[in-house]
Amino acid sequence: MNATEAVNATVITVRIARDGKRYPADRVLPPEQRQQAHALAHGLVHRDKLSIRQAQRELLEVHAIRRSVGSIFSDLHRYQCSRCAE
């Protein structure tokens, strides 16, 4: 690989907690990004028929949104699209 080739990478700023584990530094999403994350997670699981783990990986790799499995699970129960409301 030479210096002119593009590299597909996602940079996530982390902080090291008291337990020694690394957690995302910006834990709270602004309301517009939170709504986008709800809609994306809902679409990936319901429309694209992905599992929650696959949706988590897709959100991180494609959309650069890091969400826990529990967050995605609660997003699915809170957010309802117009097709699901029918």
C-alpha positions as CSV (number, residue, x, y, z in Angstrom):
1,M,0.0,0.0,0.0
2,N,1.4,3.4,-0.9
3,A,0.7,6.8,0.7
4,T,-1.9,7.8,-2.0
5,E,-4.4,5.0,-1.4
6,A,-7.5,5.7,0.6
7,V,-8.1,3.9,3.9
8,N,-11.6,3.2,5.2
9,A,-11.4,3.9,8.9
10,T,-13.7,5.2,11.6
11,V,-12.2,7.2,14.5
12,I,-14.0,7.0,17.8
13,T,-12.7,9.2,20.6
14,V,-12.7,7.2,23.8
15,R,-12.1,7.7,27.5
16,I,-10.7,5.2,30.0
17,A,-13.0,4.7,33.0
18,R,-12.1,3.8,36.5
19,D,-12.7,0.1,35.6
20,G,-9.9,0.3,33.0
21,K,-12.3,-0.2,30.1
22,R,-12.6,2.2,27.1
23,Y,-15.9,4.0,26.6
24,P,-16.9,6.5,23.9
25,A,-16.1,10.0,25.1
26,D,-19.3,11.6,23.8
27,R,-21.9,9.4,25.4
28,V,-24.9,11.7,24.9
29,L,-26.1,12.2,21.3
30,P,-27.7,15.5,20.4
31,P,-31.5,15.1,19.8
32,E,-31.2,15.2,15.9
33,Q,-28.5,12.5,15.9
34,R,-30.4,10.4,18.4
35,Q,-33.5,10.5,16.2
36,Q,-31.3,9.5,13.2
37,A,-29.9,6.6,15.1
38,H,-33.4,5.4,16.1
39,A,-34.6,5.6,12.5
40,L,-31.4,3.8,11.2
41,A,-31.6,1.0,13.7
42,H,-35.3,0.5,13.1
43,G,-34.7,0.4,9.3
44,L,-31.8,-2.0,9.6
45,V,-33.7,-4.5,11.8
46,H,-37.2,-4.2,10.4
47,R,-36.7,-3.3,6.8
48,D,-33.4,-5.1,6.1
49,K,-34.1,-8.0,8.4
50,L,-30.8,-7.8,10.2
51,S,-30.2,-9.1,13.8
52,I,-29.5,-6.5,16.5
53,R,-25.8,-7.4,16.4
54,Q,-25.6,-7.1,12.6
55,A,-27.4,-3.7,12.9
56,Q,-24.9,-2.6,15.5
57,R,-22.0,-3.6,13.2
58,E,-23.6,-1.8,10.2
59,L,-24.3,1.4,12.3
60,L,-20.6,1.5,13.3
61,E,-19.0,0.5,10.0
62,V,-21.2,2.4,7.5
63,H,-22.7,5.2,9.5
64,A,-20.0,5.7,12.2
65,I,-22.6,5.5,15.0
66,R,-21.6,3.4,18.0
67,R,-24.6,2.1,19.9
68,S,-24.8,-0.7,22.4
69,V,-27.0,-3.7,21.8
70,G,-29.2,-2.5,24.7
71,S,-29.5,1.0,23.2
72,I,-30.5,-0.5,19.8
73,F,-33.0,-2.8,21.5
74,S,-34.6,0.2,23.3
75,D,-34.5,2.2,20.1
76,L,-36.6,-0.5,18.4
77,H,-39.2,-0.3,21.1
78,R,-39.4,3.5,21.3
79,Y,-39.3,4.3,17.6
80,Q,-42.2,3.3,15.3
81,C,-42.3,4.1,11.6
82,S,-45.5,4.8,9.7
83,R,-45.5,1.3,8.2
84,C,-45.3,-0.3,11.6
85,A,-48.0,1.9,13.0
86,E,-50.5,0.6,10.5
